């Protein structure tokens, strides 16, 4: 059963009950009024018939009224049939004994009124314990009440019909917003995710429902948009990774072909082939390691949460960078220790990748500065170089995976994977921080990493800065380029 039919039945039931109650109340009120008028007529006839002083009744002509007198033994002493327009009418069917007379307020005699055989009967006491019985036919009263019942029935049926028609119209009008919801849901099911339910600003139940549905639809659309974007990034990521792996795989295949053509018997060619295979294999290994790291970070795994002192970590990274690329001088500036909570290995890789980016994209002799400072509740690590710098468009895309800004920043030290800065952004985000790149006024590029400061850290007194660290670090960790 539809909601419209249920609502219409509910409206009809309420209207029927209300009309029935009104009909019963009207009928009861009119019946009481008409009987009261008949009783008043009997009282008036009683005063006319009974002589004052209790000396015995007299019986003047009382048209339409039945008169009967009984003695103390309930025997009928006198009876006069009611007459109307000179025609004798039937008499009422009276019980042999009439009891239960009650004294009226202010009257001496006891009186009783009741209805019997189509007559309204008045019984009162007279002298010597006798009874005077007056009865008036209820033909007119009954006819009036029957007509009232017929009128009430017709009015009730008409009112129910009008209520049903009006209720159907009102229900359709009230449920029209639900029809809009149904139409919108159908359109969304067909793929139109931009559709919204109208009337969400109305202060009604349907308006609140529409607002809730629109909010839910907005979140669903955002989820689908994010899913599509994620799938697009994944497809692009797989395509770029395949492209990056294709080159070293092709190189290894070429070296193997050279080996099969006789390089194994020529020491110079054999050394070149084996060196090339090792180089390309290392490149593939580095790329696979970077891809695995990004995959783990994309899964949302929480990094290790341990205190890490960034000044010492940065000193290690600077030391390693000077050992790997002595042609690119690096200096460390730090006024005081700065501690964060995170994964020491991943945070070290952030600084290593930023310094590797300097060596990859700036010419030899370009100096770089690694600075560690405390800024309120954050620790700020900056890596600044004096290289060619980045354009605004390149700065917007530099943290994208496999993006290379080759137009203005010359590439050194081989091809690289294009994942170093993407890994930096992913690690920093996993640690609840941010990373950005800006262009200093005097040229070059500045990468700024902002990490939440360790809540247990206390600020020690400021100490002198540590500068130009360049020690031999044979045991330093490998750098991802």
C-alpha positions in Angstrom: 0.0 0.0 0.0 1.4 3.4 -1.0 2.1 6.2 1.4 -0.6 8.3 -0.4 -3.3 5.7 0.2 -2.3 5.2 3.8 -2.4 9.0 4.5 -5.7 9.3 2.7 -7.2 6.4 4.8 -5.9 8.0 7.9 -7.5 11.4 7.0 -10.8 9.5 6.1 -10.8 7.7 9.4 -10.2 10.8 11.4 -13.0 12.6 9.5 -15.4 9.7 9.9 -14.8 9.6 13.7 -15.2 13.4 14.0 -18.4 13.4 11.9 -19.9 10.4 13.9 -19.2 12.1 17.2 -20.8 15.4 15.9 -23.8 13.5 14.6 -24.3 11.7 17.9 -23.9 14.9 19.8 -26.4 16.7 17.6 -29.0 13.9 17.7 -28.7 13.6 21.5 -29.0 17.4 22.0 -32.0 17.7 19.7 -33.7 14.7 21.2 -33.2 16.0 24.7 -34.6 19.4 23.6 -37.7 17.9 21.9 -38.4 15.7 24.9 -38.0 18.6 27.2 -40.6 20.6 25.2 -43.0 17.6 25.4 -42.4 17.4 29.1 -43.2 21.1 29.4 -46.5 20.5 27.4 -47.4 17.7 29.8 -46.6 20.0 32.8 -48.9 22.7 31.3 -51.7 20.1 30.7 -51.2 18.8 34.3 -51.9 22.3 35.7 -55.0 22.6 33.6 -56.5 19.1 34.4 -55.8 18.9 38.2 -57.8 21.2 40.4 -55.9 23.0 43.1 -56.0 21.8 46.6 -56.1 18.1 45.8 -59.9 17.9 45.8 -60.0 15.6 42.8 -59.2 16.0 39.1 -61.4 17.7 36.6 -61.2 16.7 33.0 -61.5 19.5 30.6 -60.8 18.8 27.0 -57.1 18.4 26.4 -56.6 17.8 22.7 -53.9 15.2 21.8 -53.3 14.2 25.5 -54.1 10.8 27.0 -55.4 11.1 30.6 -55.7 8.3 33.1 -56.4 8.3 36.8 -55.5 5.4 39.1 -56.3 4.8 42.8 -54.1 3.6 45.5 -54.5 0.0 44.3 -53.3 0.9 40.8 -56.8 0.3 39.4 -57.8 2.6 36.6 -60.5 5.0 37.8 -60.7 7.1 34.7 -59.2 7.0 31.2 -59.6 9.4 28.3 -58.0 8.7 25.0 -56.0 11.4 23.3 -57.8 13.3 20.6 -56.4 15.3 17.8 -58.6 17.3 15.4 -61.6 15.4 16.8 -60.1 11.9 16.0 -59.4 9.5 18.8 -55.8 8.2 18.8 -54.4 5.1 20.3 -53.5 5.0 24.0 -50.0 4.3 25.3 -49.0 0.9 26.6 -48.6 1.5 30.3 -47.2 -0.9 33.0 -49.7 -2.1 35.6 -47.7 -0.6 38.4 -45.7 2.6 38.1 -43.1 3.1 40.7 -40.0 5.3 41.2 -41.7 8.6 41.4 -39.4 11.3 42.7 -40.3 14.6 44.3 -39.4 17.6 42.1 -37.6 20.5 43.8 -40.1 22.9 45.1 -43.0 20.6 44.5 -44.9 18.5 47.0 -46.0 15.8 44.7 -43.6 13.2 43.2 -43.4 13.0 39.4 -41.9 10.6 36.9 -41.3 11.0 33.1 -40.7 8.1 30.7 -41.4 7.0 27.2 -43.6 4.1 26.3 -45.2 2.9 23.1 -44.6 6.1 21.1 -45.9 8.3 23.9 -44.1 10.5 26.4 -45.7 9.8 29.8 -45.9 12.0 32.9 -47.0 10.3 36.2 -47.7 12.3 39.3 -49.2 11.6 42.7 -52.7 12.9 43.6 -54.9 12.7 46.7 -55.4 9.4 48.5 -52.1 7.9 47.0 -53.6 7.9 43.6 -51.8 8.7 40.3 -52.5 11.0 37.5 -51.1 9.8 34.2 -50.7 12.1 31.2 -49.3 10.9 27.9 -48.6 12.8 24.7 -47.8 11.0 21.4 -44.3 11.5 20.0 -45.2 11.3 16.3 -43.9 14.7 15.5 -40.8 14.3 17.7 -40.0 10.9 16.2 -40.5 12.3 12.6 -38.2 15.2 13.4 -35.5 12.9 14.8 -35.8 10.5 11.8 -35.4 13.4 9.4 -32.4 14.6 11.4 -30.8 11.1 11.0 -31.4 11.2 7.3 -29.9 14.7 7.0 -26.9 13.7 9.2 -26.3 10.6 7.0 -26.4 12.6 3.8 -24.2 15.4 5.3 -21.7 12.8 6.6 -21.4 11.0 3.3 -21.0 14.4 1.5 -18.4 15.6 4.0 -16.5 12.3 3.7 -16.4 12.6 -0.1 -15.3 16.2 0.1 -12.7 15.3 2.7 -11.4 12.4 0.6 -11.1 14.7 -2.5 -9.5 17.5 -0.6 -7.3 15.1 1.3 -6.1 13.5 -1.9 -5.2 16.9 -3.3 -3.4 17.9 -0.1 -1.5 14.6 0.1 -0.3 14.9 -3.5 0.7 18.5 -2.9 2.5 17.6 0.4 4.3 14.6 -1.1 5.4 16.5 -4.2 8.9 17.1 -2.7 9.2 13.4 -2.2 8.4 12.9 -5.8 11.3 15.3 -6.5 13.5 13.2 -4.2 12.5 10.1 -6.2 13.2 11.7 -9.5 16.6 13.0 -8.3 17.5 9.5 -7.0 16.6 8.0 -10.3 18.8 10.6 -12.2 21.7 9.9 -9.8 21.2 6.1 -10.3 21.6 6.8 -14.1 24.9 8.5 -13.4 24.1 12.2 -13.1 26.0 12.8 -9.9 25.6 16.6 -10.2 21.8 16.4 -9.5 20.6 17.7 -6.1 17.2 17.5 -4.4 15.4 20.8 -4.6 13.8 22.5 -1.6 16.6 21.8 0.9 16.2 25.3 2.3 12.6 24.8 3.4 12.1 24.6 7.2 10.0 21.4 7.0 10.6 17.7 7.5 11.0 17.2 3.7 13.3 20.2 3.5 15.5 18.8 6.2 15.4 15.4 4.5 16.5 17.1 1.2 19.3 18.9 3.0 20.6 15.7 4.5 20.3 13.9 1.2 22.2 16.7 -0.6 24.9 16.6 1.9 25.2 12.9 1.5 25.2 13.2 -2.3 27.9 15.8 -2.1 30.1 13.5 -0.1 29.4 10.6 -2.4 30.3 12.8 -5.4 33.5 13.8 -3.7 34.3 10.2 -3.0 33.7 9.2 -6.6 35.8 12.2 -7.8 38.6 11.2 -5.4 38.3 7.6 -6.6 38.5 8.7 -10.3 41.5 11.0 -9.4 43.2 8.2 -7.5 42.6 5.8 -10.4 44.0 8.3 -12.9 47.1 8.9 -10.7 47.5 5.1 -10.4 47.3 4.6 -14.1 49.7 7.5 -14.7 52.0 6.2 -11.9 52.1 2.7 -13.4 52.7 4.1 -16.9 55.5 6.3 -15.6 57.0 3.5 -13.6 56.9 1.2 -16.6 58.5 3.8 -18.7 61.3 4.3 -16.1 61.9 0.6 -15.8 61.9 0.0 -19.6 65.1 2.0 -20.1 67.3 0.0 -17.6 65.8 -3.3 -18.7 66.5 -2.5 -22.3 70.1 -1.5 -21.3 70.7 -4.7 -19.5 69.3 -6.7 -22.4 71.6 -4.8 -24.7 74.6 -5.5 -22.5 73.6 -9.2 -22.4 73.4 -9.3 -26.2 76.9 -7.7 -26.4 78.2 -10.4 -24.0 76.7 -13.1 -26.1 78.4 -11.7 -29.2 81.8 -12.3 -27.8 82.5 -9.7 -25.2 83.3 -12.4 -22.7 86.5 -13.1 -24.6 87.5 -9.5 -24.8 88.6 -8.1 -21.3 87.8 -4.5 -22.1 84.4 -5.2 -23.5 83.6 -7.6 -20.6 84.5 -5.0 -18.0 82.3 -2.4 -19.8 79.4 -4.8 -20.1 79.6 -5.8 -16.4 79.9 -2.2 -15.3 76.9 -1.3 -17.3 74.8 -4.2 -16.0 75.7 -3.3 -12.4 74.8 0.4 -13.0 71.5 -0.4 -14.6 70.7 -3.0 -12.0 71.4 -0.5 -9.2 69.2 2.0 -11.0 66.3 -0.5 -11.2 66.8 -1.5 -7.6 66.7 2.1 -6.5 63.6 2.7 -8.5 61.9 -0.4 -7.1 62.8 0.7 -3.5 61.4 4.1 -4.1 58.2 2.6 -5.5 57.8 0.3 -2.6 58.3 3.2 -0.1 55.7 5.3 -1.9 53.3 2.3 -1.9 53.7 1.9 1.9 53.2 5.6 2.4 50.1 5.6 0.2 48.7 2.8 2.4 48.6 5.3 5.2 50.8 3.4 7.5 51.8 5.3 10.6 55.5 5.8 10.7 57.6 4.9 13.8 57.0 7.4 16.6 60.3 8.0 18.5 62.1 11.2 19.4 64.5 12.3 16.7 67.0 15.1 17.2 67.1 16.9 13.8 70.3 18.9 14.1 72.4 15.7 14.5 70.4 14.0 11.8 71.0 17.0 9.4 74.8 16.9 10.3 74.9 13.3 9.3 73.1 14.0 6.0 75.5 17.0 5.2 78.5 14.8 6.0 77.3 12.1 3.6 76.4 14.6 0.9 80.0 16.1 1.0 81.4 12.6 0.7 79.1 11.6 -2.3 79.4 15.0 -4.1 82.4 17.0 -3.0 81.9 19.3 -5.9 78.7 20.7 -4.3 79.7 22.3 -0.9 77.1 22.1 1.8 76.9 24.1 5.0 74.8 23.4 8.1 73.2 26.2 10.2 71.6 25.4 13.5 71.4 27.5 16.6 70.0 25.0 19.0 68.9 21.3 19.2 65.5 20.6 17.7 63.5 17.4 18.4 60.6 15.9 16.7 58.7 12.6 17.0 58.9 10.3 14.0 60.9 7.7 12.0 64.6 8.5 12.0 65.3 6.6 8.8 62.5 8.3 6.9 63.4 11.8 8.2 67.0 11.2 7.2 65.9 10.3 3.7 64.0 13.6 3.5 67.2 15.6 3.9 69.2 13.2 1.8 66.8 13.5 -1.1 66.8 17.3 -0.9 70.6 17.4 -1.1 70.6 14.8 -3.9 68.2 17.1 -5.7 70.8 19.8 -5.5 73.5 17.6 -7.0 71.2 16.4 -9.7 69.8 19.7 -10.9 72.5 22.3 -10.3 76.0 22.6 -11.9 79.1 21.6 -10.0 80.3 24.2 -7.6 76.8 25.2 -6.5 76.7 25.8 -2.8 73.8 24.7 -0.5 72.8 25.5 3.0 70.9 23.2 5.3 69.3 25.2 8.2 67.4 23.8 11.2 65.4 26.2 13.4 62.5 26.2 15.9 59.4 28.2 14.9 56.9 28.1 17.7 55.4 24.6 17.8 57.2 23.6 14.7 60.7 22.6 13.6 61.7 24.1 10.3 64.3 22.5 8.0 65.4 24.4 4.9 67.6 23.4 2.1 68.7 26.4 -0.1 70.9 26.2 -3.2 72.2 28.9 -5.6 71.3 27.0 -8.7 69.2 28.1 -11.7 66.0 28.0 -9.7 62.5 27.0 -10.6 59.7 28.8 -12.5 56.3 29.2 -10.8 54.8 26.4 -12.9 57.7 24.1 -12.0 57.3 24.9 -8.3 53.7 23.9 -8.5 54.5 20.5 -10.0 57.9 19.7 -8.5 56.5 17.3 -5.9 54.6 15.3 -8.4 55.8 11.8 -9.1 58.1 11.4 -12.1 58.1 15.1 -12.8 61.4 16.6 -13.9 62.1 20.3 -14.2 64.7 19.9 -16.9 64.2 23.1 -18.8 65.9 25.5 -16.3 67.7 23.2 -13.9 70.4 21.2 -15.7 70.5 17.4 -14.9 73.7 16.0 -13.6 74.8 12.6 -12.3 72.6 10.5 -14.7 68.9 10.2 -15.2 67.5 9.7 -11.7 64.0 8.4 -11.1 61.9 11.5 -10.7 60.6 10.2 -7.3 63.0 11.9 -4.9 60.9 15.0 -4.1 57.6 13.0 -4.3 59.1 10.7 -1.5 60.0 13.9 0.5 56.4 15.1 0.3 54.9 11.7 1.2 57.2 11.3 4.2 56.6 14.8 5.5 52.8 14.4 5.2 53.0 11.1 7.0 54.7 12.9 9.9 52.0 15.5 10.0 54.1 18.2 8.4 54.3 20.3 5.2 56.9 20.9 2.5 57.1 23.8 0.1 59.5 25.3 -2.4 60.1 29.0 -2.9 62.4 31.2 -5.0 64.8 33.3 -2.9 65.3 36.9 -4.0 68.9 36.2 -4.8 68.1 33.2 -7.1 68.2 29.5 -6.7 65.6 27.4 -4.9 64.7 26.9 -1.2 62.8 23.8 0.0 61.2 24.3 3.4 60.1 21.3 5.6 57.9 22.1 8.6 57.4 19.3 11.2 55.5 19.4 14.5 57.9 19.8 17.4 58.2 17.1 20.1 55.7 18.0 22.9 58.2 16.8 25.6 61.0 19.0 24.2 62.2 21.9 26.3 64.1 24.8 24.7 67.8 24.7 25.9 69.9 27.8 25.9 70.9 28.9 22.4 74.3 27.8 21.3 76.6 28.7 18.5 75.7 27.6 15.0 77.4 24.6 13.4 78.8 25.4 10.0 80.6 23.7 7.1 80.5 20.1 8.3 82.4 18.0 5.7 83.8 14.8 7.2 84.4 11.6 5.5 81.4 9.3 6.0 82.1 5.9 4.6 79.4 4.3 6.8 76.7 6.9 5.9 73.3 5.7 4.6 72.7 5.5 0.8 71.1 8.5 -0.8 68.1 8.1 -3.1 68.4 10.3 -6.1 
